[in-house]
């Protein structure tokens, strides 16, 4: 069982290079199913979730070569087949459901196990299915599976009750070969949506408006070769920015893009962090980060739910009372009990957490409950007095490339052990 051990109190310094966005690369690899033969994803993050979705494509007959030196992934769909995928493999990661749209677009039908919920919420897919039905598909669910069948997908107008990232992505991919025009209204506006649209357009798709609330997809006949470099991971960047703040340090985050991080930059500045913002990096000085601020997570361009836990670690230390409201997921406060074991003073009432800043956290044994909660506990450990031992770090490895190595290079006293 691997664990991460942090001895707190070290200042950070130097610079850290951010990897490509997990939440771009996963839908992009799913979208490669739409390419008639080969495509290449450059600078891909070598993460557990990326390996899983590559295995799912291999299971469908694709050739997938992962070059861990160049960090490139080559997908060749020449021999892809319409088969029921290995459901055990698919269930390893919810994001596998993103292959539904492309498989239906390519083959006219597909069967997948219903993605389970996870620790942060029930994670329904009703909006994904609403979109596929609007494009003319028959959708049957039962016995833990969902089957989609259609003779020909026909473009339509689809309104999303919630700007769901995954639903926007699945519908966009399903519509690429649909007859005529598809309009997605109240679409998700995350940068990863734009990245997916740019990847698809680089193969010959005709998608307009990605990044706005209204996306138009004009059906085309086929998609061809591309070699594509995804955007930097704005959540990984925000996590290291929060690390500088919580340790009151000054570091340079290479790959922190202002346009993708405006709410995080704004809230950190309200905390007292100062920044020198360049086109492809941010020099962040957390020396004076101690003020309490209120945060309410919202779909992009609001404050990202994926940064809520990390900010809560920061707000646990310092003076004043902060209110954190989680509006996106119904159960995304599981890091709170672990932070309280480290001495934080946080009370939860439904989707609202009230944080009274304390003057110190103390290290202890804690467990990661999900990806971002795990990152938050590492941040808390960096600032805590004594040793923090974080278990269940497989959650963290799903979304952060070499997190302990990158922090160690910044001066943290951190290591991974295998008990
Ligand atoms: C994506 O998940 C990300 N994952 C999540 O990142 C991120 O937190 C989330 O978007 C929100 O930004 C990937 O991109 C792989 P949603 P997704 O569909 O697509 C409701 C991380 O830590 N909803 O936007 O599953 C749902 O219940 C992960 O990197 C419906 O009601 O998120 C939730 O409350 C965690 N019906 C809200 O929308 C649907 O059909 C947001 O879900 C779909 C979603």
Boltz pocket constraint, residues with backbone or C-beta under 6 A from the ligand:
constraints:
  - pocket:
      binder: B
      contacts: [[A, 22], [A, 23], [A, 24], [A, 26], [A, 95], [A, 121], [A, 122], [A, 123], [A, 124], [A, 125], [A, 126], [A, 127], [A, 128], [A, 129], [A, 162], [A, 163], [A, 164], [A, 165], [A, 166], [A, 167], [A, 188], [A, 305], [A, 306], [A, 327], [A, 328], [A, 329], [A, 330], [A, 371], [A, 372], [A, 399]]
      max_distance: 6.0
